[in-house]
Amino acid sequence: MKKYLTIFGLSFQNEFTYRLNFILWRFRNVLRILMTYFLWNMVYTQNNMVFGFSKEQMMTYVFMVLVFMSFVVAAPSIENIGSEISNGDLSNFLVKPINYLYYWLVRDWASKLLNTLFVVLEIGLLWLVFKPQFVLPPNLLIGVISILVLILAALLYYLFTKLAVFTAFWAPENTWGMMFLILVMLEVLSGATFPLDVLPSNLFNFLQFTPFPYLVYFPVAIWIGKFDLVFALRILVQSLIWVGILYVLVIKLWHKGLKEYSAVGK
């Protein structure tokens, strides 16, 4: 356990190595939230209820997406995994007394902690400027379920990225392509850009049978009280199921990839 705590501390410090990249990432998040905020603010000038959302719920959704996305998507440079596999540097980890998947999980959560700290500051500043009315969870239990679903969403994203980068065992040159595909699907299908309620009901119902809405939409929607306790608990259970499914897939892909792995010259 101590070695992973050391990795966590070092990873947290390493996040400040590329300060410009970090600042640009934060600026991108704030810019996106501002564009979305003004868009929905204009929509609500003529209506008090749109797509089943009150203005207060929608503004809360917009701001909470910034918070939740910063936690879910925040991750170190995972393309390094692909390069470690393709150039043989993975061997350096295989001979050490650490679990490679846990190593990257610890690095992942160090990045999430730093991003969460900054996003709280950003949200505070944006609230001081615009003073939107935020909607809080209808009760403490709903709020706790929302946070639990958020934590599972972060694990889901972590497992998604590992499925993508472990393709480097067979196609090292296509690792970034797989990650780009996941990021595009995340932006469109997770509810990061707009609440999935705005989609046709058939499409929305279909998406519930995929893991994407569990990354952003469901954690935020539960937080703002869109669902009752029974449905929120169902989402929590389904999130656990998806984490279990992706975990099994990642472990199988990892072990299968190790059988293909070779480190010539290492």
C-alpha positions in Angstrom: 0.0 0.0 0.0 2.8 2.4 0.9 4.4 2.1 -2.6 1.1 3.1 -4.2 0.8 6.1 -1.9 4.3 7.1 -3.0 3.2 6.8 -6.6 0.2 8.9 -5.9 2.3 11.7 -4.4 4.8 11.7 -7.2 2.1 11.6 -9.8 0.3 14.6 -8.1 3.6 16.5 -8.3 4.2 15.5 -11.9 0.9 17.1 -12.9 2.6 20.5 -12.6 5.4 19.5 -14.9 3.6 20.6 -18.1 1.9 23.7 -16.7 0.9 25.2 -20.0 -0.9 22.0 -21.1 -2.7 22.0 -17.8 -3.7 25.7 -18.1 -5.0 25.2 -21.6 -7.0 22.1 -20.5 -8.6 24.2 -17.7 -9.3 27.0 -20.1 -11.0 24.7 -22.6 -13.3 23.4 -19.9 -14.3 26.9 -18.8 -14.8 28.1 -22.3 -17.0 25.1 -23.1 -19.1 25.7 -20.0 -19.5 29.4 -20.9 -20.7 28.6 -24.4 -23.2 26.1 -23.1 -24.4 28.4 -20.4 -25.2 31.3 -22.7 -26.8 28.9 -25.2 -29.3 27.6 -22.7 -29.8 31.0 -21.1 -31.1 32.2 -24.5 -33.3 29.2 -24.8 -35.0 29.9 -21.5 -35.7 33.6 -22.3 -39.1 32.5 -23.8 -39.8 29.3 -21.8 -39.7 28.3 -18.2 -39.6 24.6 -18.9 -37.6 23.0 -21.8 -37.3 19.2 -22.4 -38.6 18.6 -18.9 -35.9 20.8 -17.2 -36.6 24.0 -15.4 -34.1 26.8 -15.9 -32.6 26.2 -12.5 -32.2 22.5 -13.2 -30.6 23.2 -16.6 -28.1 25.8 -15.3 -27.2 23.4 -12.5 -26.7 20.6 -15.1 -24.4 22.9 -17.1 -22.2 23.7 -14.2 -22.2 20.2 -12.7 -21.1 18.8 -16.0 -18.0 20.9 -15.6 -17.4 19.5 -12.2 -18.2 15.9 -13.0 -16.4 15.8 -16.3 -13.2 17.2 -14.7 -13.4 14.2 -12.3 -14.4 11.5 -14.7 -12.2 12.4 -17.7 -9.1 13.8 -15.9 -6.3 11.4 -16.5 -2.5 11.4 -17.1 -1.1 11.0 -20.6 -2.5 7.5 -21.2 -0.9 7.4 -24.7 2.3 6.7 -22.7 0.9 3.2 -22.1 0.8 2.5 -25.8 4.4 3.7 -26.3 5.5 1.7 -23.3 4.0 -1.4 -24.9 5.3 -0.7 -28.4 8.9 0.2 -27.5 9.3 -2.5 -24.8 9.4 -0.2 -21.8 6.6 -2.2 -20.3 9.2 -4.8 -19.3 10.5 -2.3 -16.7 7.1 -2.5 -14.9 6.7 -6.3 -15.3 9.8 -7.0 -13.2 8.8 -4.7 -10.4 6.6 -5.6 -7.4 3.7 -3.5 -8.6 0.5 -4.2 -10.5 0.6 -2.3 -13.8 -3.1 -1.7 -13.8 -3.1 -0.4 -10.2 -0.1 1.8 -11.0 -2.0 3.6 -13.7 -5.2 3.7 -11.6 -3.3 5.5 -8.8 -1.8 8.0 -11.3 -5.3 8.4 -12.7 -6.8 9.4 -9.3 -3.9 11.7 -8.5 -4.8 13.6 -11.7 -8.5 13.6 -10.7 -7.7 15.1 -7.3 -5.8 18.0 -8.8 -8.4 18.7 -11.4 -11.2 18.5 -8.8 -9.5 21.1 -6.7 -9.1 23.5 -9.6 -12.7 23.0 -10.9 -14.1 23.9 -7.4 -12.2 27.2 -7.7 -13.4 27.7 -11.3 -17.0 27.0 -10.4 -16.8 29.4 -7.5 -15.5 32.2 -9.7 -18.2 31.5 -12.4 -20.9 31.6 -9.7 -19.7 34.9 -8.4 -19.9 36.3 -12.0 -23.2 34.9 -13.1 -24.9 34.0 -9.8 -27.1 31.2 -11.3 -29.6 29.4 -9.1 -28.3 26.0 -8.3 -30.5 23.0 -7.6 -29.4 20.7 -4.8 -30.3 17.0 -4.5 -33.8 16.6 -3.0 -32.4 14.7 -0.1 -29.1 13.4 1.3 -29.6 9.9 0.1 -30.0 11.0 -3.5 -26.9 13.1 -3.2 -24.9 10.2 -1.9 -26.1 7.9 -4.7 -25.1 10.6 -7.2 -21.6 10.7 -5.8 -21.3 6.9 -5.8 -22.5 6.8 -9.5 -19.9 9.5 -10.2 -17.1 7.4 -8.7 -18.2 4.4 -10.7 -18.3 6.7 -13.8 -14.6 7.5 -13.2 -13.8 3.8 -13.0 -15.8 3.2 -16.2 -13.7 5.8 -18.0 -10.5 4.4 -16.7 -11.4 0.9 -17.9 -12.6 2.3 -21.3 -9.2 3.9 -21.8 -7.3 0.7 -20.9 -9.4 -1.2 -23.5 -8.3 1.4 -26.1 -4.6 1.5 -25.3 -4.1 -2.2 -24.8 -4.8 -2.6 -28.5 -1.1 -1.5 -28.7 -0.2 -5.1 -28.1 -1.4 -5.8 -31.7 -1.5 -2.4 -33.4 0.8 0.1 -31.8 0.2 2.7 -34.4 -3.6 2.7 -33.8 -3.6 3.5 -30.1 -4.4 7.2 -30.4 -7.1 6.5 -33.0 -8.9 4.3 -30.5 -8.7 6.9 -27.9 -9.9 9.6 -30.3 -13.0 7.4 -31.0 -13.7 7.0 -27.3 -13.4 10.8 -26.7 -15.8 11.6 -29.6 -18.3 9.0 -28.4 -18.0 10.4 -24.8 -18.7 14.0 -26.0 -21.7 13.0 -28.0 -23.3 10.1 -26.1 -22.5 10.7 -22.5 -24.5 13.9 -21.9 -21.5 16.1 -21.7 -22.6 18.4 -24.4 -26.4 18.3 -23.7 -28.8 16.4 -21.5 -29.7 13.1 -23.2 -33.4 13.9 -22.5 -33.4 16.1 -25.6 -32.9 13.1 -27.8 -35.9 11.1 -29.3 -37.2 8.7 -26.7 -36.3 5.6 -28.7 -32.7 6.7 -29.0 -32.5 7.7 -25.3 -33.9 4.3 -24.3 -31.4 2.6 -26.5 -28.5 4.5 -25.0 -29.5 3.3 -21.5 -28.3 -0.2 -22.7 -24.8 1.3 -23.4 -22.2 2.4 -20.8 -22.0 6.0 -22.1 -24.8 7.7 -20.2 -23.4 6.4 -17.0 -20.3 8.5 -17.5 -21.9 12.0 -17.2 -25.6 12.2 -17.7 -26.9 9.9 -15.0 -24.6 11.2 -12.2 -25.6 14.8 -13.0 -29.3 14.0 -13.6 -29.5 12.1 -10.2 -27.9 15.1 -8.5 -30.5 17.6 -9.8 -33.4 15.4 -8.8 -34.5 14.2 -12.2 -35.1 10.6 -10.9 -36.7 9.2 -7.8 -34.9 7.0 -5.3 -35.9 3.7 -6.9 -34.6 4.7 -10.3 -31.4 6.2 -8.8 -30.7 2.9 -7.1 -31.3 1.1 -10.3 -28.7 3.3 -12.1 -26.3 2.7 -9.2 -26.6 -1.1 -9.7 -26.4 -0.9 -13.5 -23.2 1.2 -13.1 -21.7 -1.5 -10.9 -22.6 -4.1 -13.6 -20.9 -2.1 -16.3 -17.8 -1.6 -14.2 -17.7 -5.4 -13.6 -18.2 -6.1 -17.4 -15.4 -3.7 -18.5 -13.1 -4.9 -15.7 -13.4 -8.5 -16.9 -12.8 -7.4 -20.5 -9.7 -5.4 -19.5 -8.2 -8.2 -17.5 -8.7 -10.7 -20.3 -7.3 -8.3 -22.9 -4.3 -7.6 -20.6 -3.4 -11.2 -20.1 -4.0 -12.0 -23.8 -1.8 -9.0 -24.7 1.0 -10.2 -22.5 1.2 -13.4 -24.4 1.7 -11.4 -27.6 4.2 -9.0 -26.0 7.9 -9.0 -26.8 10.5 -6.5 -25.8 13.3 -6.9 -28.3 16.5 -5.3 -27.1 15.1 -4.6 -23.6 
